[in-house]
Amino acid sequence: MHKPVFAANRDQVTGGVYQSTRHDSGHKHVAGEALYIDDMPEPAGLLHAALGLSHCAHGLIKEIDLSAVKDSPGVELVLTAADVPGVNDVSPSNHHDDPVFAEGKVMFYGQPIFAVIARTRNEARLAVAKAKITYEELPAVLDIAAARKDGQKSGSLDLVAEPMSLNRGDLDAAMAAAPRRIKRSMNLGGQEHFYLESHIALAVPGEDGDVTLYSSTQHPSEIQHAVAHVLDVPSNAITCEIRRMGGGFGGKETQGNIFAAIAALAARRTGQAVKLRPDRDDDMVATGKRHDFVIDYEVGFDDEGHILAVDILFAARCGFSADLSGPVTDRALFHADNAYFYPAVRLNAQPLRTHTVSNTAFRGFGGPQGAIGAERLIEEVAYATGKDPLEIRKLNFYGGPGRDLTPYHQTVEADLSAEIIAKLEASSDYQARRAEIRAENARQNAQGGVFRRGIALTPVKFGISFTNSWQNQAGALVNVYTDGSVSVNHGGTEMGQGLYIKVAQVVAQAFQIDLDMVKITPTTTAKVPNTSPTAASSGTDLNGMAALNACNNIKERMVAYAVEKHGIPADQVEFLPGRVRVGNREIEWPDFVKEVYSNRIQLSSSGFYRTPDIYWDRKAGRGRAFYYYSYGAAASEVTIDTLTGEYRVERVDILHDVGASLNPAIDIGQIEGGFVQGMGWLTTEELWWDNKGRLRTHAPSTYKIPVASDRPRIFNIDLLNKPNHMPSIHRSKAVGEPPLVLPVSVLHALSDAVASIGDHKIFPDLDAPATPERVLFAVEAMRAKVRERSGGHG
């Protein structure tokens, strides 16, 4: 019989909240013991699927000859749109524009047209290559510029979703009255998720037409419902289970639908288990990315640098279908203020249709793109007024009555921007370092030196909640067993971010038992139905509260039993570490559980939570869209080589707000990882399609994510450690997405280094990703402007 080991310190449980408990899978990752779907023992007779992808960006399918495919060794089945018994659609939206298989027409290069089911994965992949498909090619719109040009010709833009607009104040009057105005645009690239585990689905058929799916997904319920529609069965015939993902970052919120649907369809047709795991190239070609944007902006301001009027248009390359582009571009608008108050503002979105793969959710969900627009305005104003950008940032923070209303008419409460900036400015020694960097750059200019340094300190204010209000709900199931051990199941998914361990800590704290008594079980739609996606940084907020609700239900029954059985008031029943005080007695937890069970008290409960006090009227552009805000700031220093454009991130200092941290070690890891991932997006990661619509950056050989040597040489991260003013789970705050905005400081540090060539009198105009090539172009452009201003000398 398992003997629980309780904490040596009887005043505190081991592994409860606020403790730096290790990630539940961390040691398994290191030892290679963590099981992913491709590691699971294969069912007898397992078949393997491979996708047949289009070789045309936009065109009519004139002929499909799959005879050689069907005759290929090991092939058991070939599937096309004609084989779908239900709806040939796995769209996450009500647009119904994401077919499982293209039918009659292809809309991007790499769109699935058919699937091969074979005895081995290699046989399936070899067979796919034997297809003969002819197309009548149609004009392809591949980027934002082409989509806009096409819209001008036709008289209307082709949008994948209804765009949103946010307005407050009389923008036209405020802009006209502003003493100074700047009107420009910037380009902001997209990003590949590059999760270590590619998409994968394993479908196992059961009796009565049931299918159990093991899917690498952030949204098991969406997989369940999408597959049910494709198979034309009720949702209760489909069960989706996932223990962990090898990374998701938003790429597995909706994009797993098609892989699960094809595996399930093949399993139903063959009566055998089917696994579909695309190779990295096919995964990158056939799945969506972070949206790239063109941000057109106009800002009105005064000579001191006070922003008076803001007009921004966010145009996004969305791909061929809606997917989540509507909500993503909405979210860009929600974060286009970042930490700043705009007295008069107009924000608009342009979710443009292109003949490229449909872009989708990515950590931050449009928020980082919006925040970058805000920081670009700050930099513009700073260079125009000749001031330190940090001074302009402080000048325009939200603050107090009359300066606390967002463009979506939500009041900013408990704003921490000024406090965090002040603390980080001091702890990073920003002012002294900036003065030293300026002096060193001046010497380099005078002496014809090669290297230039730059520094920037930028904030983040990030709203936490799904803007679709109905998604702000979660369920959980908690079981207490007669030996005192506990299992917990909830709707959240684990993709490495530490959600499971945090919820387990909440459960351990609730029952006052050590963490080793709590069993984390795989997320499954069979236990907790109708789950929301693990996204929007809401996983712990929602699922932690749902699990706590389930624990409290069980505890209430236990207390009611003790009151009735022992004739004592409820306040004389207290849960202590490893034991329960009942009147004058202290009973060990396992013994108390057995006693309660023996008296026929239910020791299992579902739990539920919905975020209170949020609402959103999209049409009016008003509401309380977010339950609270997370805050942070980063100071980054870089060195660039002006001859090659290469650079190095020398030092980064971060101060971040996670409320009362449930697990400081996990939170710091999330901040570190989010920063490096965001830095990769803004500096090294570049997506490139050729004029045929083929993604050329489709593998590790052509797409550069950050590696260990790219991390800052000095990397300091501190937590603010200030409890959330809202009653979140143990007063903690979300940590998944907000840190991804912090490396905007790296982009502006690079801009600062480039600007030093012109003595900071000329705006550097550096777009993202700021690859070495792009930095070099900016350096050369700066030198040309300097020569022009000096009459051709210099």
URKAUR-V861130 format. One record per helix or strand. SS is the DSSP state (A for helix, B for strand). FROM is the first residue (numbers start at 1). TO is the last residue. Records with the same first field share a line. If there is no record, write none. Layout:
SS: FROM-TO + FROM-TO
This chain:
A: 26-31 + 37-39 + 67-70 + 81-83 + 121-128 + 144-154 + 171-177 + 207-209 + 220-231 + 235-237 + 257-270 + 280-286 + 325-334 + 367-385 + 389-395 + 417-427 + 430-447 + 469-471 + 499-511 + 515-517 + 539-566 + 570-572 + 589-598 + 664-683 + 708-710 + 729-731 + 738-741 + 744-758 + 772-789
B: 47-53 + 59-65 + 75-79 + 105-106 + 112-118 + 132-137 + 159-159 + 165-168 + 180-188 + 191-191 + 201-205 + 211-215 + 238-242 + 274-276 + 290-290 + 293-301 + 307-319 + 340-340 + 344-353 + 397-397 + 405-405 + 411-411 + 451-464 + 473-480 + 486-490 + 518-520 + 523-524 + 573-576 + 579-582 + 585-588 + 604-610 + 615-617 + 622-624 + 628-641 + 647-656 + 659-659 + 689-689 + 695-695 + 714-719 + 732-732 + 768-768
